[in-house]
């Protein structure tokens, strides 16, 4: 399955889930994923590990909607919502879902901004 491409349908079906673990981003020399590690990013400057860490400063919010990698505007729309509230976000896209890393102390606020507004 390819995933949803329509931005309005994506935004209506985000279904954000806040994970209970704290996360950290750190440099690593280990070239393969380790147990429990969420992601490994290879860059020209080196490897970055994203992993659960009790002292981590980041919370992970995963979107339940299956978004297509070619969907246009989803990252911009989510970044704008959070930026308007002064919340930084680091977004990691997987084949099926997007994952937002937001400051731990603002995780609930960020989650609220990603949920659809209640109809009046």
BELWOBEL-V33240 format. One record per residue. RES is the residue in three letters. PSI is psi in radians with two decimals (999 if undefined). OMEGA is omega in degrees with one decimal (* if undefined). NEAR is the number of other C-alpha atoms within 8 Angstrom. Layout:
# BELWOBEL-V33240
res-><RES RES>
psi-><PSI PSI>
omega-><OMEGA OMEGA>
near-><NEAR NEAR>
This chain:
# BELWOBEL-V33240
res-><UNK UNK UNK UNK UNK UNK UNK UNK UNK UNK UNK UNK UNK UNK UNK UNK UNK UNK UNK UNK UNK UNK UNK UNK UNK UNK UNK UNK UNK UNK UNK UNK UNK UNK UNK UNK UNK UNK UNK UNK UNK UNK UNK UNK UNK UNK UNK UNK UNK UNK UNK UNK UNK UNK UNK UNK UNK UNK UNK UNK UNK UNK UNK UNK UNK UNK UNK UNK UNK UNK UNK UNK UNK UNK UNK UNK UNK UNK UNK UNK UNK UNK UNK UNK UNK UNK UNK UNK UNK UNK UNK UNK UNK UNK UNK UNK UNK UNK UNK UNK UNK UNK UNK UNK UNK UNK UNK UNK UNK UNK UNK UNK UNK UNK UNK UNK UNK UNK UNK UNK>
psi-><2.40 -0.49 2.81 2.43 -0.45 2.09 -0.74 -0.68 -0.68 -0.84 -0.51 -0.34 0.50 -0.75 1.03 2.42 2.20 2.19 2.61 -0.32 2.62 2.67 2.71 2.70 2.23 2.72 2.57 2.73 -0.16 2.04 0.07 2.69 2.41 2.86 2.25 -0.25 2.38 -0.82 2.73 2.14 2.18 2.17 2.90 -0.59 -0.28 -2.92 2.43 2.25 2.32 2.03 2.72 2.46 2.05 -0.42 0.11 2.67 0.06 2.55 2.59 2.23 2.09 2.39 2.28 -0.42 2.43 1.71 2.52 2.56 -0.32 0.13 2.40 2.22 -0.20 -0.88 -0.74 -0.76 -0.77 -0.75 -0.70 -0.77 -0.82 -0.71 -0.68 -0.46 0.03 0.47 2.14 2.68 2.43 2.13 2.27 2.16 2.31 3.12 -0.54 -0.57 2.79 2.58 2.21 2.29 2.08 2.77 2.36 -0.78 -0.19 0.27 -0.75 -0.70 -0.78 -0.75 -0.78 -0.65 -0.38 -0.24 2.57 2.56 2.50 2.34 2.47 999>
omega-><-172.1 -178.0 -177.3 178.7 -174.5 -174.2 -178.2 177.2 177.6 -177.1 177.9 -174.6 -175.4 -179.4 -177.2 178.1 178.1 177.7 -175.0 -176.9 168.4 -179.8 173.8 172.4 179.7 175.6 177.8 174.9 -177.3 -173.1 -180.0 177.7 177.5 178.0 175.9 -178.7 179.8 -176.6 174.6 -177.9 179.3 177.6 179.8 -177.0 -179.4 -177.5 174.8 176.4 172.0 -173.4 172.6 -176.9 -178.8 178.8 -176.8 -177.4 -173.9 172.8 178.2 173.2 178.9 178.1 -179.4 -179.1 177.1 -178.6 175.5 176.4 179.3 175.9 -176.7 171.1 -177.0 -179.9 179.7 -179.0 -179.4 178.2 179.4 178.3 -177.5 -179.9 178.5 178.2 -179.9 -178.9 176.6 179.7 173.2 -173.5 176.4 -179.9 171.0 -179.8 -176.5 -173.3 174.0 -178.6 -179.4 175.2 -176.7 179.0 -175.7 -176.5 -178.5 -174.4 -178.6 177.5 178.6 178.5 178.6 -179.9 -179.5 177.6 178.8 177.8 176.9 178.7 -178.7 *>
near-><2 5 9 11 10 8 10 6 8 13 9 7 8 12 8 11 9 10 8 5 9 14 15 13 8 7 8 9 6 6 6 5 8 5 4 6 11 8 8 11 7 7 7 4 4 9 13 12 14 12 11 12 9 7 7 9 9 11 15 13 13 12 12 10 11 9 13 11 7 5 11 8 7 10 8 7 8 9 9 8 10 13 9 7 6 6 11 8 10 7 9 7 9 7 6 10 12 11 12 11 11 15 12 9 5 9 11 7 7 11 12 7 9 10 9 8 4 4 3 2>
